[in-house]
Structures are given as C-alpha cells and as structure tokens.
Amino acid sequence: MPDRLKTNAQQRKLAQTASAKGLELYARWELQAAITELETAIAAEPNNPDHYLHLARALVRNGEYDKALKALAEFMRLEPDSSITARFERLFATSMDPVEKLVTEVMQAHEVPLEEIGAAVHLWLEFRIAIGRQPINSRDPGGWAGALDYTVRKVNFREAPLSQLAEWYGTRESLIRKRHADLVDALDIMPCDYRYFRGKENPLDKLVEAAEMFERLEERFRQP
C-alpha cells in the first residue's frame, strides 16, 4: 500500500484545514503565518505533494529561496512524473533557460543596468514557482522575455514602447502585454515593487513615511 494512503482521515482533515488557511494567509501577504500553516499541513500529511508546492510558493514570496527549492525538491520526489516537474528541474540547473538567455542578451544590448537585468531573471524564477500547477506556454520565449523586460522597466521607471520591445524580442505587442498581466497577477506586483526596484531611492519609502507620520498626527489629535 502506498505511504500516502496510510495517512488517516483525521490527519488529512487537519492537513486540508491548515493548507486552506495557509493559502488564505498567502493571498493576504501574511507570509510567516502562511508558512507556519503549510508546515503544519506537511506534518499532518507528509506524502501530499501539493503541501510542498504551496509551501514553496509562500517561501519564495517571503524571500526564502533556499528553503523554497528544498520544498520543490520534496514535491519532485513525491511526484516525479508530473508535467510541471521539468519546469522545476530547470530551477536547479546551472545554465540559463531560453527565456533567461534572451532577456539577458537583449537587456545588455540596450544598456540596461546589470541590477535590473538581475531583477528580470529573479522575477522569472519567482514566477515559475508562484504559478504552482498552472502550465507555462514556452513555445514563444520572446513573449515571456519581453514581458520580463517590460515589467522591470515599468517598476524602475525605464519604460520603452511596446512596439520597440516587440521588435527587440521578435514577438507581438499583444503577447508581451498578456504575459505582463500574467506576471503581475501571479506575483502581485505593484508600482516600485521592492522585490524588483533597483534605484537608489524607492518612492514607496516616502509613502510609508507619510502614512506613519499621519498615524502619529492622528493619534496626537485624538489625545485628550
């Protein structure tokens, strides 16, 4: 009998509850709490690959990349024949995949700072984990590479016309726009996103400072 079937009903229920709660917390960016819940799901049902996949998504969003890769390794051990295993195997490779290679070459050719090129490559790594079991249409690496370039440019106020990017990457403007939307949705990217912004001063810092100042002023105003 497979080990997975040895988990009793009570353990499976506990795991399902913890996993669902962990995913809710993940969606709300309460990442440390999400990680704790997903680890609880794994402890209750250690042979369910989905728990490791969800944990990897939470860990990578929390910036814990080594731990995320360990969780993915467990997923691949439990589900070696999965259609998405090949995608995750690429994350452990030392060579670049076609998308990484193309975006690096094009961004370098157009004198984008190395830090922003690194942000594009990093964004691609996070995206491939964040989408979980969703498939990636990799038949047109130019579409994905163009979208990575476009997204990082927008975050760093270095925008280029879509028509120009489409020409550089040998793809269509509509495809870059669609892939960009996929990246934003999967990673919940916002303007000046700290994960991919590489400028010296992030405008979000001033917004945070302003919000904190307003909170202090409001508290002082309400004091008797």
C-alpha positions, 0 to 999 in steps of 0.5 A, a space after each residue: 500500500 502506498 505511504 500516502 494512503 496510510 495517512 488517516 482521515 483525521 490527519 488529512 482533515 487537519 492537513 486540508 484545514 491548515 493548507 486552506 488557511 495557509 493559502 488564505 494567509 498567502 493571498 493576504 501577504 501574511 507570509 510567516 503565518 502562511 508558512 507556519 500553516 503549510 508546515 503544519 499541513 506537511 506534518 499532518 500529511 507528509 506524502 501530499 505533494 501539493 503541501 510542498 508546492 504551496 509551501 514553496 510558493 509562500 517561501 519564495 514570496 517571503 524571500 526564502 529561496 533556499 528553503 523554497 527549492 528544498 520544498 520543490 525538491 520534496 514535491 519532485 520526489 513525491 511526484 516525479 512524473 508530473 508535467 510541471 516537474 521539468 519546469 522545476 528541474 530547470 530551477 536547479 540547473 546551472 545554465 540559463 533557460 531560453 527565456 533567461 538567455 534572451 532577456 539577458 542578451 537583449 537587456 545588455 544590448 540596450 544598456 540596461 543596468 546589470 541590477 535590473 537585468 538581475 531583477 528580470 531573471 529573479 522575477 522569472 524564477 519567482 514566477 515559475 514557482 508562484 504559478 504552482 500547477 498552472 502550465 507555462 506556454 514556452 513555445 514563444 520565449 520572446 513573449 515571456 522575455 519581453 514581458 520580463 523586460 517590460 515589467 522591470 522597466 515599468 517598476 524602475 521607471 525605464 519604460 520603452 514602447 511596446 512596439 520597440 520591445 516587440 521588435 527587440 524580442 521578435 514577438 507581438 505587442 499583444 503577447 508581451 502585454 498578456 504575459 505582463 498581466 500574467 506576471 503581475 497577477 501571479 506575483 502581485 506586483 505593484 508600482 516600485 515593487 521592492 522585490 524588483 526596484 533597483 534605484 537608489 531611492 524607492 518612492 514607496 519609502 516616502 509613502 510609508 513615511 507619510 502614512 506613519 507620520 499621519 498615524 502619529 498626527 492622528 493619534 496626537 489629535 485624538 489625545 485628550 
